[in-house]
Every structure is written in structure tokens, then in C-alpha cells.
């Protein structure tokens, strides 16, 4: 069975030695053995685990979430569902881009052909672009609102520090909490979660979701259908599917 030193495994996987050392420190990828000379030795199973870690990181997951997925009892179901959702997103994006390219080609052909412009091509292209914008609208709104809230907090802090009037900072914090709650409520109404255990799509209660642990793709919730608490995959809410 082949073995690898830290440098050999790093070269094989296309990462830096420092990355492997960091994964070791965080107990996400520990070496199989340590030689008498203190060299870390990895095996094929470690290489496969590293490839999976790099894949999950490419999907936007933090190391803490990856470690929990890899060590949890239902990690296989969470991983399967996560990859299925990512495949759906990529397929959808590919189909949207392909349709947009066809529409652009049709418009170009109409423009090059003569004076008669195909309105249907323009309408189709506009509809597809609008659909694509809506998929990102919720997250853009949340991020934009968060930036405004941060700016308000900093302005209140600076003003209170310079004037000694800390009531202003207290007021800005109250406004920031109200804005954050409003943004979060709007966000939670627009998304739903899929249970990795029974594949039920549901929308959790606001405060349950607000305090739940989360990463960019999932939130740790209790499924109302099977009662399983796990990292449920975040999807855009579809009223016909949400329970």
C-alpha cells in the first residue's frame, strides 16, 4: 500500500504543505502514522479524504462544517444531498447560459439579416436573464442590508467616541438589531431547507433558524417530518414543495 510524506501528498493533491499542516492542526486530516523521525506519513485513504475536503471547500463550506459532516453519523446522507443540490445548480446555470446564447445568436442573426428584428428573441433573452437575477436577489439584498447596518454601527461608534454621547451608539445598535431582524425574516421567507434524512423540504420557525449553526450551503435544523437534527441543505423556496 503506497504511503506519502506531507510534501508528496501536497504535490499529488496540488495544495501547499502549509495547507496540509493546517488541516492537521484542525484535526480535519491527520496523518496515518508519524515516523520515528517525526515525519508525518499518509496513506491512500488520507488522499481520498483530502480530495473530498477540497471538493467540499470548493462548494463554499468552512472547515468546521466539513469536519462535522465527515464525522457525523449521517454524514453520507448530508454529503449526497449536498452534491445533488450542487449538481442541480450547475445544471440549471448551464441550461440558462445555453438558452441565453441561443437567444443572443437569434438576435444577432436578425440584426445581420435585415431590418426586421425578432422581438420574440429579445423577450426570451430578457425573461431568462430576469429569472437568473431572481435566484441571486435574496442573498444580494441580505448582503447589501448587512453592509448598511455595519456602516451605521461604525458611524454611531465613531460619533459617540468623539462626543462622549454614548446614547447615540446605543440608538444605532437598537436600529441595527431591528434592521438585522427584518433582513433575516425576509431571507428566511425566501429560502427553504431539505432534510438529508427524509428529503422533506420545509421552512423552519424564524428563531430556530436564526440561532442554528450554519455554513454557506446548509443550516443545522430539526426536521419537522422525521425529527432528525442535521445540516439541512438550503434551497430557494418553492411553495408547491415546502411543508
LINTA-V431845 format. One record per backbone hydrogen bond with DSSP energy under -1.0 kcal/mol. NH is the residue of the N-H (numbers start at 1). CO is the residue of the C=O. E is the energy in kcal/mol with one decimal. If there is no record, write none. Layout:
# LINTA-V431845
{{NH,CO,E} {NH,CO,E}}
This chain:
# LINTA-V431845
{{4,42,-2.7} {9,5,-2.7} {10,6,-2.3} {11,7,-2.2} {12,8,-2.3} {13,9,-2.3} {14,10,-1.2} {15,10,-2.3} {20,16,-1.5} {21,17,-2.3} {22,18,-2.3} {23,19,-2.4} {24,20,-2.1} {25,21,-2.2} {26,22,-2.0} {27,24,-1.2} {28,23,-2.5} {29,23,-1.3} {32,41,-1.3} {33,41,-1.8} {35,39,-3.1} {38,35,-2.1} {41,33,-3.0} {42,4,-3.3} {47,43,-1.9} {48,44,-2.4} {49,45,-2.2} {50,46,-2.4} {51,47,-2.2} {52,48,-1.8} {53,49,-2.4} {54,50,-2.5} {55,51,-1.9} {56,52,-2.5} {57,53,-2.3} {58,54,-1.8} {60,57,-1.7} {61,56,-1.8} {66,62,-2.3} {67,63,-2.8} {68,64,-1.9} {69,65,-2.4} {70,66,-2.6} {71,67,-1.5} {72,68,-1.6} {75,72,-1.3} {78,74,-2.2} {79,75,-2.7} {80,76,-2.5} {81,77,-2.5} {82,78,-2.6} {83,79,-2.5} {84,80,-2.0} {85,81,-2.5} {86,82,-2.2} {87,83,-2.4} {88,84,-2.0} {89,85,-2.3} {90,86,-2.7} {91,87,-2.5} {92,88,-2.7} {93,89,-2.9} {94,90,-2.5} {95,91,-2.5} {96,92,-2.7} {97,93,-2.6} {98,94,-2.6} {99,95,-2.4} {100,96,-2.5} {101,97,-2.5} {102,98,-2.0} {103,99,-2.2} {104,100,-2.8} {105,101,-2.5} {106,102,-2.1} {107,103,-2.3} {108,104,-2.7} {109,105,-2.3} {110,106,-2.1} {111,107,-2.6} {112,108,-2.5} {113,109,-2.0} {114,110,-1.6} {119,117,-1.0} {122,118,-1.4} {123,119,-2.7} {124,120,-2.6} {125,121,-2.3} {126,122,-2.5} {127,123,-2.4} {128,124,-2.2} {129,125,-2.2} {130,126,-2.4} {131,127,-2.1} {132,128,-2.0} {133,129,-2.1} {134,130,-2.0} {135,131,-1.2} {140,136,-2.2} {141,137,-2.3} {142,138,-2.0} {143,139,-2.6} {144,140,-2.7} {145,141,-2.4} {146,142,-2.1} {147,143,-2.1} {148,144,-2.0} {149,145,-2.3} {150,146,-2.4} {151,147,-2.3} {152,148,-2.2} {153,149,-2.2} {154,150,-2.5} {155,151,-2.5} {156,152,-2.3} {157,153,-2.3} {158,154,-2.7} {159,155,-2.5} {160,156,-2.3} {161,157,-2.3} {162,158,-2.1} {163,159,-2.4} {164,160,-2.3} {166,164,-1.2} {168,165,-1.0} {170,166,-2.2} {171,167,-2.3} {172,168,-2.5} {173,169,-2.2} {174,170,-1.9} {175,171,-2.4} {176,172,-2.6} {177,173,-2.4} {178,174,-2.1} {179,175,-2.8} {180,176,-2.8} {181,177,-2.4} {182,178,-2.3} {183,179,-2.8} {184,180,-2.5} {185,181,-2.4} {186,182,-2.1} {187,183,-2.3} {188,184,-2.8} {189,185,-1.6} {192,235,-2.8} {193,202,-2.8} {194,233,-2.3} {195,200,-2.5} {199,195,-1.9} {202,193,-2.7} {209,205,-2.1} {210,206,-2.6} {211,207,-1.9} {215,218,-2.7} {219,232,-2.2} {220,213,-3.5} {221,230,-2.4} {223,228,-2.6} {227,223,-1.7} {230,221,-2.3} {232,219,-2.9} {233,194,-1.8} {234,217,-2.9} {235,192,-2.8} {237,190,-2.0} {241,238,-2.3} {242,238,-2.1} {243,201,-1.8}}
